[in-house]
Amino acid sequence: TQEHRAANLGQYFFEYLVVVSLKKTKDGSSYEPQITYQFPKRDMMGRSQKEEEEKTLKAITLFCFPEGISWAPLTEYRSETFSFVLTEIDGSRRNGYCRRLLPGGKGARPPEAYCIISSLACFGLFSKIFDEVEKRRQKSMAMIYPFMQKLREAPFPAPGNTVEIKSFIPESGTEIISLTRPLDSWLEHVDFAALFRCLTDEEVLLVFAATVLERRIVFIAEELSTLSQVIHAVAALLYPFTWQHTFISIVPEILIDVVMAPTPYLLGVQKRLLDQVTDQSDLLVVDLSEDKQKTFIVSNGDESSILPPKLQSEILQALSNRKETSTMEELNRVVSEAFLHFFVKTVGHYTSYVKYSRAAERGVFENRSFYKAIESKTTRHFVKKFMQTQMFDLFIQDLEQHHFTAQKQNKVKTVRISTKKKSAVIFHTMQSTTEVEENFKFIVGSCLFVCTVNM
């Protein structure tokens, strides 16, 4: 499991780094992705680890070069950074961070990809690590090893803290690389700026409405980085609830048939595969391209009526408070608070309807009383549908179970989110300086990025 893996590795930044290069096939007619470098080396792994990682490595090549096209040597290629998630059979998840670029050299050459596998969700931090890896790769592949070894030995910083890595580069001397985590650690994997570059506020609201009712949604774009950033941002809008269904930020061409699945999903698909998506019905297809003719290529048509009108207006008003000059942290705070307050006003009273008894081993959520306590007819209509989603059901199950366990140990901490008109309990977590963040992530953050592809 992810917890077992983390315990074995300690709180490492990453599990390993691989370089995926495009090599000519045996007949020389095309190129195929192959792993040409791995740190740590496979001879440092045990037999069972090697067997497990062999399957993972095959998946990595697929996600680093998902296009399924015939690559050719290039003289120019704009590097891009994106991420994906690998889900194991036991449900544990690992994040894959990938940067594709044109390696140093002269003449035409195929691009290559660097990929870091980590149990930690922190896109910004790993992007900076890629900057350092890329700088060393341009000089020599051998220079990557000492930097990654130093990084692997460094402790992963707590939210708001910084870790410094010393690294020697010939001709430049010893450099000190500072890696800082933001205070809002649950948002460190999210960049809302990409979402609002591609969609208007009103369009984001329609996508949110379809997502919160767990519908089938496909995002279309040409750039892998756009797909990756937008789909993770959409999932983050659900906080403190989490997307529980199929989540593939970049669908490799070989797996495109996943769009035919009848169950809810969030999928990122490259635009050249659009024809294989639009023949499906009962889904929302969102075009993120700059040259799009219309944003919603396919829709159910009821997306604008899902959310209560008054609360829609309040979200739009809150979003209008953001500034063009905002930093990423400021933007993330404005956006996340706008949608968090929506949940506070619709279901924030839920803790009053979880009843406990000394004889019971867990609490019991009183669905009917919770629903009838809502005064607004339009809000009640929305909540009735939202209560049928898996994200709400599992959130309540976690509350019923974990709150009782924590009560027995006398370690409950209640965190309140306040609005102008009311305050509501939004989550419970274990009271401990080291456990608070981790258990909070377990309850409301651990299932944000789920890919259910079996390799």
GIVEN-V47129 format. One line per field, one symbol per residue. ss: DSSP state (@ for helix, = for strand, . for the rest). phi: phi as a letter, one per 20 degrees, with the letter a starting at -180 (. if undefined). psi: psi as a letter, one per 30 degrees, with the letter a starting at -180 (. if undefined). A space follows every 50 residues. Layout:
ss: ???
phi: ???
psi: ???
This chain:
ss: .@@@@@@@@......=========......=========..@@@..@@@@ @@@@@@@@@@@@@@.........=.....========.....======== =.......=..=======....@@@@@@@@@@@@@@@....@@@@@@@@@ @@@........========...========....@@@....@@@@@@@.. @@@@@@@@@@@@...======..@@@@@@@@@@@@@.........===.. ..@@@@@@@@....======@@@@@@.......====........===.. ..@@@...@@@@@@@@@@@........@@@@@@@@@@@@@@@@@@@@..@ @@@==........==.@@@@@@....@@@@@@@@@@...@@@@@@@@@@@ @@@@@@@@...=======....========....@@@@@@@@@@...... .....
phi: .fffffffemeffbeadcdddedffgemebdcfcfdbbcffffedfffff ffffffffffffefcefmdefcgcdcbefbdbcbcddefenfcceddccd beffqdmfbffccdcddbeeebgfffffffgfffffffeagfffgfffff ffefffffgnecdddebecgmdnedddecdeffeffdfdccfgffefecf gffffffgffffeleecdddaeefffgfffffffffffgeecfddgccfc efgfdffffefeegbdcdcfffegfedfeedlbdddeeffefebfdfcbe ndgfdfeggffgffffffffffdfeffffffgffffffeffffgfecfef ffdddccfffebfceegffgfffefffffffffgfffeefffgffffffg ffffffffelcecdddddcfebcbfdadbfeafeegfffffffccfdfcd ddeee
psi: leeeeeeefailelelklkjljlklefgfakkkkkfkkkllffflleeee eefeeeeeeeeefeifegljllklfkkkllklllkkklegflkkkkkkkk ljllllakllllkkkkklfkjieeefeeeeeeeeeeefekeffeeeeeee effkkkllkflkkkkkkkkkffakljkkjkkleiffgfgkjfeeefefll eeeeeeeeeeefghlkkkkklekeeeeeeeeeeeefffkglkkfakjjfj jkefgfffffkflkljkkkkffgeffefgllhlkjjkglegkelejeklf fgefgekkeeeeeeeeeefffllfgkleeeeeeeeeeeeefeeefegfge ffgjkklefkfllkkieeeeeffkekeeeeeeeeeeffleeeeeeeeeee eeeeeeeeghgkkkkkkkleflkkkflklkjkeffeeeeeeeegffgejk khkj.
